[in-house]
């Protein structure tokens, strides 16, 4: 396996990172246990299987010599196999605990070791002896959500999954472009410039007339808390069928309502608050999870936190998302990630910290969805019963929300700055309460959903 230059967006994630803002994704999987030694057995399995997964052997190194195929690669970075790879450096067995989320919060604050392949698997045996958890951490420069899922699945028990499509081959290039393609390249460059200007203008406009809240945009303390919430997917479908829209619309509206409830209860107040939520959108085509690197754009949507009507909040989210989808993921403030393609490697290296600090001008909260297979996952024969995805916190942000659906349930994973959001468990409870509020607002009486009332 040879070295592979980081794509521009991967390079941006690699250089944005700081000790206070590690740029790794996380997923806390909770498994049923057949015996108190199940956690230790799981750690042994993970280490043994990781040795045979090529993607987990890849480290990231700096590139200080321009390559023939990339004349402007100087100052960039590349993935390459680590000749000293040892799975035991990455798989760690911890002492039994009664609170998986508390341990996960402490582990999420620690940056990954940058000199080794940037991933870790922390096995947390449960004190009850009937469960254990595994916290996977993958650096965003190594994998996006779909790629991280593929890598994690490779160390779980074998299962029937669709094989990823073939990786498209890049034709060899010389140091100079083919002159026959200059008219086409010039036209593409002009189009790219126009798109970049449009995105830049949208980002600038999105910063106008903004009222957020210190609870979402506080100075970082470097600490982390995590929390998880499980919601019945059937309840989400009941709301969707009653009010229209998509499952994702309902899940985003639940976040908006929970934030309103939480802000009012803690005394910050929700009046006039409409934070800008960044909703990442994958640009990866189906069945192409194999190619490494992030392929992301996004939508920026204002969450109607200040609206007291739960159904009006849902309608507002649905309208905003429909408008974003009509414009497409290549336009608007949410597509700012695409600008990474227009920055040379040295620009990413020296401008990374500045870009990270500018994140608060672009959005106030991240709300992302992580796909999971509908099939049951296992590790050492122990069933995965819940999985909570965690997103990284950008500088100037106090809260990030990630969502996954798995086997008829919705799992919200919350990551927060520990000092700015000491009451994260209260926000988690507000998510469950908001689902109940929406169900009640939909008035699920006899005949409304084709069956008896919920209560």
Backbone torsions as a table, in degrees:
resi	resn	phi	psi	omega
1	UNK	NA	127.4	-176.8
2	UNK	-97.1	173.6	179.7
3	UNK	-72.1	154.3	-175.4
4	UNK	-137.3	115.0	-178.6
5	UNK	-61.5	139.9	176.4
6	UNK	-66.9	137.7	171.6
7	UNK	-65.9	159.4	-175.6
8	UNK	-54.7	-41.6	-178.5
9	UNK	-69.3	-37.4	175.1
10	UNK	-61.0	-43.2	179.8
11	UNK	-62.8	-36.7	177.4
12	UNK	-63.0	-45.7	178.4
13	UNK	-61.2	-38.1	-178.6
14	UNK	-65.3	-36.7	-175.3
15	UNK	-92.4	-18.8	177.3
16	UNK	-71.5	-27.2	-173.1
17	UNK	-59.2	144.0	172.6
18	UNK	-140.3	166.0	179.3
19	UNK	-56.9	-32.8	-179.8
20	UNK	-82.2	-19.1	-177.7
21	UNK	-133.2	73.6	176.8
22	UNK	-64.9	140.6	-174.7
23	UNK	-104.3	57.3	176.1
24	UNK	-115.6	147.5	170.7
25	UNK	-83.6	158.2	177.1
26	UNK	-141.6	158.1	173.1
27	UNK	-150.0	123.9	178.8
28	UNK	-102.5	107.8	178.7
29	UNK	-99.3	131.6	179.3
30	UNK	-107.0	127.9	-176.4
31	UNK	-117.6	147.0	169.9
32	UNK	-73.6	150.6	-177.4
33	UNK	-123.6	137.4	178.4
34	UNK	-87.2	-16.3	-178.4
35	UNK	-159.3	162.3	178.9
36	UNK	-62.9	-18.3	-179.7
37	UNK	-93.1	6.3	-176.9
38	UNK	-61.6	-37.0	-179.7
39	UNK	-64.1	-45.1	178.9
40	UNK	-63.4	-39.7	177.5
41	UNK	-64.1	-39.1	178.9
42	UNK	-63.3	-40.7	178.6
43	UNK	-62.0	-41.6	177.9
44	UNK	-63.0	-41.2	179.4
45	UNK	-64.2	-44.3	-178.7
46	UNK	-60.8	-44.2	-179.5
47	UNK	-65.0	-42.2	-178.7
48	UNK	-66.1	-40.9	-177.5
49	UNK	-76.0	-33.1	-179.1
50	UNK	-60.5	-31.6	-178.9
51	UNK	-62.2	-24.1	-177.6
52	UNK	-102.0	10.2	179.7
53	UNK	-106.1	106.4	-175.6
54	UNK	-55.5	-38.9	-177.5
55	UNK	-63.4	-24.3	180.0
56	UNK	-84.1	-7.5	178.9
57	UNK	-92.7	-1.8	-172.8
58	UNK	-85.4	123.1	172.5
59	UNK	-100.7	171.8	178.3
60	UNK	-119.2	126.9	-179.5
61	UNK	-125.1	154.8	177.8
62	UNK	-73.9	148.9	177.0
63	UNK	-114.3	114.5	-179.0
64	UNK	-115.6	13.4	173.4
65	UNK	-130.8	128.7	179.7
66	UNK	-64.4	139.9	178.7
67	UNK	-96.1	151.8	-177.9
68	UNK	-59.6	-37.0	-178.2
69	UNK	-82.3	-13.8	178.2
70	UNK	-137.4	83.7	-176.9
71	UNK	-57.8	-26.2	-177.5
72	UNK	-104.3	26.5	-179.4
73	UNK	-80.5	-9.8	-179.7
74	UNK	-55.0	128.2	-179.8
75	UNK	89.2	0.5	179.8
76	UNK	-89.1	-153.5	179.3
77	UNK	-151.3	159.5	-177.2
78	UNK	-142.1	151.8	171.0
79	UNK	-88.3	140.6	176.3
80	UNK	-153.2	155.4	177.9
81	UNK	-63.0	138.5	177.6
82	UNK	-87.2	114.0	-178.0
83	UNK	-66.2	-19.1	-178.6
84	UNK	-107.1	22.3	-175.8
85	UNK	-59.0	129.4	177.0
86	UNK	-134.7	113.5	-178.6
87	UNK	-55.8	-28.2	-178.5
88	UNK	-68.0	-15.5	173.9
89	UNK	-75.5	-13.8	-171.7
90	UNK	-118.6	-24.0	-179.7
91	UNK	-105.4	122.3	-173.9
92	UNK	-130.9	132.9	178.1
93	UNK	-99.1	126.2	-177.3
94	UNK	-104.2	171.4	176.9
95	UNK	-70.5	154.1	178.3
96	UNK	-57.4	146.7	-178.3
97	UNK	-141.4	154.7	175.9
98	UNK	-98.6	-6.1	-175.9
99	UNK	-136.1	92.9	-179.6
100	UNK	-61.0	-39.8	-176.0
101	UNK	-66.8	-37.7	179.6
102	UNK	-63.1	-42.4	178.2
103	UNK	-68.3	-40.5	179.6
104	UNK	-60.2	-39.4	179.0
105	UNK	-61.2	-42.6	179.1
106	UNK	-66.4	-37.2	-178.9
107	UNK	-74.0	-31.7	-179.1
108	UNK	-69.0	-22.0	-179.1
109	UNK	-77.7	-16.9	-175.4
110	UNK	-86.7	123.2	176.3
111	UNK	-64.2	152.7	174.6
112	UNK	-74.3	152.7	177.8
113	UNK	-69.6	116.4	-173.2
114	UNK	-77.3	-15.9	-180.0
115	UNK	-85.1	-9.4	179.1
116	UNK	-116.1	169.3	172.7
117	UNK	-51.6	123.2	-168.5
118	UNK	-81.7	74.5	173.7
119	UNK	-155.1	158.2	177.1
120	UNK	-148.6	153.9	171.9
121	UNK	-131.1	116.2	-178.5
122	UNK	-106.6	119.6	-179.3
123	UNK	-96.4	125.1	-175.4
124	UNK	-118.8	98.5	176.3
125	UNK	-65.4	144.7	177.5
126	UNK	-87.0	142.2	178.0
127	UNK	-63.5	-24.5	-178.0
128	UNK	-74.3	-14.3	179.4
129	UNK	76.9	-2.1	-178.8
130	UNK	-115.9	10.3	178.2
131	UNK	-156.1	158.3	169.3
132	UNK	-149.4	163.0	-178.9
133	UNK	-129.6	155.3	174.1
134	UNK	-128.6	122.7	174.1
135	UNK	-98.9	112.2	173.9
136	UNK	-91.8	136.8	174.3
137	UNK	-127.6	127.5	177.3
138	UNK	-130.0	131.0	176.8
139	UNK	-65.8	141.1	-178.2
140	UNK	-63.3	-22.9	176.7
141	UNK	-75.9	-19.6	178.4
142	UNK	-87.8	-34.3	-173.3
143	UNK	-160.8	144.3	165.8
144	UNK	-87.9	-173.6	-175.0
145	UNK	-59.1	-42.9	-177.7
146	UNK	-69.7	-41.5	178.5
147	UNK	-66.3	-39.6	177.9
148	UNK	-62.2	-38.6	176.7
149	UNK	-61.4	-42.4	180.0
150	UNK	-63.0	-42.4	-180.0
151	UNK	-67.2	-41.9	179.7
152	UNK	-66.2	-40.7	-179.7
153	UNK	-62.3	-27.8	-177.9
154	UNK	-68.2	-20.0	179.8
155	UNK	-106.8	-0.4	172.9
156	UNK	-87.9	178.8	-179.8
157	UNK	-62.5	144.3	-179.6
158	UNK	-57.1	142.4	177.9
159	UNK	-148.1	161.2	-179.6
160	UNK	-82.2	105.1	176.5
161	UNK	-124.7	147.5	176.6
162	UNK	-58.4	134.3	178.5
163	UNK	-67.8	138.5	177.8
164	UNK	-64.4	150.0	179.3
165	UNK	-67.6	163.3	-179.6
166	UNK	-64.7	144.4	178.0
167	UNK	-74.7	125.7	-179.7
168	UNK	-62.9	135.6	-179.6
169	UNK	-83.6	136.7	177.4
170	UNK	-92.9	121.6	-179.2
171	UNK	-63.8	144.5	179.6
172	UNK	-60.7	142.1	-179.6
173	UNK	-125.2	147.6	174.8
174	UNK	-88.5	-179.9	-178.8
175	UNK	-69.2	-19.8	179.7
176	UNK	-118.1	148.0	-179.4
177	UNK	-70.0	156.5	176.1
178	UNK	-69.2	119.2	-175.5
179	UNK	-61.7	-24.2	179.8
180	UNK	-68.0	-19.1	-178.9
181	UNK	-99.8	4.8	-176.5
182	UNK	-59.8	-45.0	178.0
183	UNK	-59.3	-42.6	179.1
184	UNK	-65.5	-42.1	-179.4
185	UNK	-65.8	-38.0	178.6
186	UNK	-64.4	-43.0	178.3
187	UNK	-62.3	-43.1	178.7
188	UNK	-63.6	-38.8	-179.3
189	UNK	-64.3	-40.8	178.5
190	UNK	-64.0	-42.8	178.0
191	UNK	-63.0	-42.5	179.2
192	UNK	-62.9	-40.7	179.3
193	UNK	-62.8	-43.9	177.9
194	UNK	-61.2	-41.3	178.9
195	UNK	-65.6	-41.1	-179.9
196	UNK	-63.5	-41.5	178.4
197	UNK	-64.5	-39.8	178.6
198	UNK	-63.0	-44.4	179.6
199	UNK	-64.5	-43.7	179.4
200	UNK	-60.4	-41.6	178.2
201	UNK	-65.0	-39.4	179.5
202	UNK	-65.1	-39.3	177.6
203	UNK	-63.0	-43.5	-180.0
204	UNK	-62.4	-43.5	-179.7
205	UNK	-66.8	-31.2	-178.1
206	UNK	-68.4	-17.3	-179.6
207	UNK	-87.0	-8.6	-178.2
208	UNK	-81.9	147.4	174.3
209	UNK	52.8	47.6	-177.6
210	UNK	-105.9	129.1	167.9
211	UNK	-124.6	109.2	176.8
212	UNK	-104.4	-150.5	-178.7
213	UNK	-147.5	144.6	177.8
214	UNK	-56.8	-23.6	179.7
215	UNK	-64.6	-24.2	-178.9
216	UNK	-103.9	-25.9	-174.1
217	UNK	-131.0	70.2	179.2
218	UNK	-109.1	160.0	175.3
219	UNK	-63.9	141.1	-174.6
220	UNK	-72.9	141.6	172.7
221	UNK	-102.2	-6.6	-178.1
222	UNK	81.5	-3.1	179.2
223	UNK	-93.7	163.4	-179.5
224	UNK	-139.9	144.0	167.9
225	UNK	-126.4	149.0	173.5
226	UNK	-129.4	156.9	176.4
227	UNK	-152.0	155.6	179.5
228	UNK	-133.2	146.0	179.9
229	UNK	-134.2	136.9	177.5
230	UNK	-114.1	128.4	-179.4
231	UNK	-124.2	142.5	178.8
232	UNK	-71.5	123.2	-180.0
233	UNK	-63.2	-30.0	177.4
234	UNK	-61.9	-36.5	177.3
235	UNK	-63.9	-40.5	178.7
236	UNK	-63.4	-41.7	178.7
237	UNK	-65.9	-34.8	177.6
238	UNK	-61.6	-42.7	178.5
239	UNK	-66.4	-44.7	-179.2
240	UNK	-61.1	-44.1	-178.8
241	UNK	-66.4	-32.1	-179.6
242	UNK	-76.1	-37.5	-171.4
243	UNK	-113.5	-7.5	-179.1
244	UNK	85.4	-179.5	-178.5
245	UNK	88.4	-161.9	-176.9
246	UNK	-115.2	167.7	174.7
247	UNK	-58.3	-41.2	-179.7
248	UNK	-62.6	-38.0	176.8
249	UNK	-58.9	-44.7	-179.5
250	UNK	-63.5	-44.2	-177.4
251	UNK	-64.0	-36.5	177.4
252	UNK	-70.5	-41.0	178.4
253	UNK	-63.2	-34.5	176.0
254	UNK	-61.8	-40.4	177.1
255	UNK	-62.0	-44.2	-179.3
256	UNK	-61.2	-45.6	-179.9
257	UNK	-66.6	-38.3	178.9
258	UNK	-65.7	-39.7	177.5
259	UNK	-62.4	-40.6	178.9
260	UNK	-61.3	-49.3	-179.1
261	UNK	-59.8	-44.4	-177.3
262	UNK	-66.4	-45.7	-179.4
263	UNK	-63.3	-41.0	179.4
264	UNK	-66.7	-40.2	-178.3
265	UNK	-68.1	-34.3	-177.8
266	UNK	-86.7	-3.1	175.2
267	UNK	90.9	2.6	178.5
268	UNK	-75.9	-29.5	179.3
269	UNK	82.9	140.3	-179.0
270	UNK	-107.5	-3.3	-177.0
271	UNK	-62.6	126.1	178.1
272	UNK	76.1	3.3	-177.6
273	UNK	-89.6	122.2	176.5
274	UNK	-141.3	73.7	-175.0
275	UNK	-63.6	148.8	178.3
276	UNK	-84.9	118.4	179.3
277	UNK	-99.2	129.3	173.1
278	UNK	-89.1	121.7	-180.0
279	UNK	-110.6	97.4	-179.0
280	UNK	-61.0	145.2	178.9
281	UNK	-127.2	125.8	179.3
282	UNK	-75.1	134.5	174.1
283	UNK	-101.4	9.5	179.8
284	UNK	-79.9	132.8	178.6
285	UNK	-74.1	154.6	178.9
286	UNK	-55.7	144.4	175.8
287	UNK	66.0	23.4	176.3
288	UNK	-124.7	46.0	179.5
289	UNK	-75.0	-17.0	-174.8
290	UNK	-65.8	-45.1	-177.1
291	UNK	-58.3	134.0	-179.7
292	UNK	-76.3	162.4	175.4
293	UNK	104.4	152.8	179.9
294	UNK	-83.7	134.6	174.5
295	UNK	-128.1	83.2	-171.8
296	UNK	-129.0	144.8	163.5
297	UNK	-129.0	-154.1	178.3
298	UNK	-178.9	167.1	173.0
299	UNK	-114.3	145.4	170.9
300	UNK	-110.3	121.3	-175.6
301	UNK	-128.9	133.5	175.7
302	UNK	-78.6	126.5	177.5
303	UNK	-82.9	125.4	-176.0
304	UNK	-77.3	58.5	-177.0
305	UNK	-63.0	-31.1	-175.0
306	UNK	-80.3	-6.1	-178.9
307	UNK	-85.6	124.0	-177.0
308	UNK	-77.5	-13.4	-176.0
309	UNK	-92.8	116.9	-177.5
310	UNK	-61.9	-37.2	179.2
311	UNK	-72.5	-32.8	175.2
312	UNK	-67.0	-36.4	176.2
313	UNK	-62.5	-44.6	179.4
314	UNK	-62.7	-42.4	179.5
315	UNK	-63.6	-37.9	-180.0
316	UNK	-66.8	-41.9	178.2
317	UNK	-63.7	-44.2	-179.1
318	UNK	-60.8	-45.0	179.5
319	UNK	-62.7	-43.9	-179.0
320	UNK	-65.2	-41.6	-179.8
321	UNK	-69.0	-38.0	175.9
322	UNK	-61.3	-39.2	179.3
323	UNK	-67.0	-40.8	177.7
324	UNK	-62.9	-44.4	-178.8
325	UNK	-65.2	-36.0	178.4
326	UNK	-65.1	-39.1	178.6
327	UNK	-73.1	-30.0	179.3
328	UNK	92.4	160.9	-175.6
329	UNK	-78.5	3.6	-178.1
330	UNK	-104.8	7.0	-178.8
331	UNK	-134.3	160.6	176.6
332	UNK	87.5	174.0	-174.9
333	UNK	-63.0	-30.4	-178.3
334	UNK	-67.3	-18.6	-178.8
335	UNK	-87.8	14.4	-176.2
336	UNK	-60.6	-25.1	178.4
337	UNK	-60.5	-27.2	-179.5
338	UNK	-68.2	-19.9	179.2
339	UNK	-66.8	-18.7	178.8
340	UNK	-59.0	-29.8	-178.8
341	UNK	-65.9	-18.0	-174.8
342	UNK	-102.2	8.7	-178.7
343	UNK	-109.7	128.3	178.2
344	UNK	-67.2	162.8	-175.3
345	UNK	-55.6	-44.6	-180.0
346	UNK	-63.8	-32.6	176.8
347	UNK	-62.4	-40.4	177.0
348	UNK	-65.4	-41.5	-175.6
349	UNK	-64.7	-46.2	-175.2
350	UNK	-90.6	-21.8	-178.9
351	UNK	-97.4	-5.5	-177.5
352	UNK	-53.3	-51.4	-179.9
353	UNK	-59.0	-38.0	179.3
354	UNK	-67.6	-40.0	178.9
355	UNK	-63.0	-42.1	179.1
356	UNK	-60.6	-43.1	-179.7
357	UNK	-67.2	-23.3	-179.0
358	UNK	-82.6	-4.5	-176.4
359	UNK	-59.4	-34.7	-178.3
360	UNK	-66.4	-21.6	176.3
361	UNK	-77.7	-16.1	-173.1
362	UNK	-98.2	-42.7	179.8
363	UNK	-153.5	166.1	-176.7
364	UNK	-109.0	-27.0	-178.1
365	UNK	-152.5	143.2	177.0
366	UNK	-98.4	130.9	174.3
367	UNK	-129.7	107.3	-172.7
368	UNK	-125.8	153.3	179.3
369	UNK	-113.3	134.8	-178.9
370	UNK	-117.0	120.7	-176.9
371	UNK	-73.6	143.8	175.0
372	UNK	-134.1	148.6	177.9
373	UNK	-69.6	150.5	179.9
374	UNK	-77.3	-16.5	179.8
375	UNK	-72.9	150.3	178.9
376	UNK	-70.2	132.0	179.3
377	UNK	-99.1	148.7	-179.8
378	UNK	-140.1	158.4	173.3
379	UNK	-137.2	114.5	-176.8
380	UNK	62.3	30.1	-178.7
381	UNK	82.7	-1.4	179.8
382	UNK	-94.2	126.8	-173.6
383	UNK	-74.2	139.5	172.1
384	UNK	-77.5	119.1	-176.5
385	UNK	-101.7	-22.7	179.3
386	UNK	-157.3	149.9	177.5
387	UNK	-145.5	124.5	-176.6
388	UNK	-113.9	111.5	179.5
389	UNK	-78.5	146.6	179.0
390	UNK	-127.2	134.1	178.1
391	UNK	-104.1	155.7	177.3
392	UNK	-73.2	154.5	175.7
393	UNK	-95.9	126.1	175.6
394	UNK	-79.2	156.7	177.3
395	UNK	-55.6	137.9	179.5
396	UNK	82.5	5.6	179.4
397	UNK	-119.5	144.5	-176.2
398	UNK	-109.8	-10.8	-173.3
399	UNK	-149.3	138.4	172.7
400	UNK	-136.5	141.2	-177.3
401	UNK	-121.8	129.0	174.5
402	UNK	-123.4	147.2	-174.6
403	UNK	-132.7	138.7	173.1
404	UNK	-136.9	148.9	170.0
405	UNK	-110.3	135.7	-176.7
406	UNK	-151.5	116.5	173.9
407	UNK	52.1	52.1	174.3
408	UNK	81.9	8.9	178.9
409	UNK	-132.1	150.9	174.1
410	UNK	-102.8	130.0	-179.7
411	UNK	-114.9	115.4	173.0
412	UNK	-92.6	127.9	173.6
413	UNK	-112.3	122.2	-177.0
414	UNK	-110.8	133.6	172.8
415	UNK	-123.3	131.8	-177.5
416	UNK	-141.3	157.0	169.8
417	UNK	-67.6	127.0	-173.2
418	UNK	-63.1	-32.8	-178.7
419	UNK	-81.6	-40.8	-177.7
420	UNK	-73.0	-30.7	-176.8
421	UNK	-128.0	71.4	178.3
422	UNK	-72.4	-16.7	-177.9
423	UNK	-104.5	40.7	-177.8
424	UNK	-61.4	-33.3	178.8
425	UNK	-62.3	-31.8	178.7
426	UNK	-69.0	-38.6	176.0
427	UNK	-65.3	-38.6	178.0
428	UNK	-60.3	-44.2	178.2
429	UNK	-63.4	-34.9	-179.6
430	UNK	-64.8	-29.6	176.4
431	UNK	-62.9	-46.5	177.9
432	UNK	-63.5	-40.9	-179.8
433	UNK	-64.9	-34.8	-179.7
434	UNK	-68.4	-35.3	176.1
435	UNK	-61.4	-44.4	178.6
436	UNK	-63.7	-37.7	178.5
437	UNK	-63.3	-43.1	179.0
438	UNK	-65.9	-40.0	178.3
439	UNK	-61.9	-44.7	179.2
440	UNK	-64.6	-38.2	-179.9
441	UNK	-66.9	-30.5	178.0
442	UNK	-74.5	-10.2	179.2
443	UNK	53.5	66.0	-178.0
444	UNK	-77.0	67.8	177.9
445	UNK	-83.4	179.0	179.8
446	UNK	-56.8	130.3	177.1
447	UNK	91.0	-22.4	-177.8
448	UNK	-65.4	-41.1	178.7
449	UNK	-113.1	18.2	178.0
450	UNK	78.3	21.7	-177.6
451	UNK	-164.1	-175.0	-179.5
452	UNK	-69.4	165.4	179.8
453	UNK	-64.4	153.5	-179.6
454	UNK	-64.4	-38.0	-178.7
455	UNK	-122.4	NA	NA
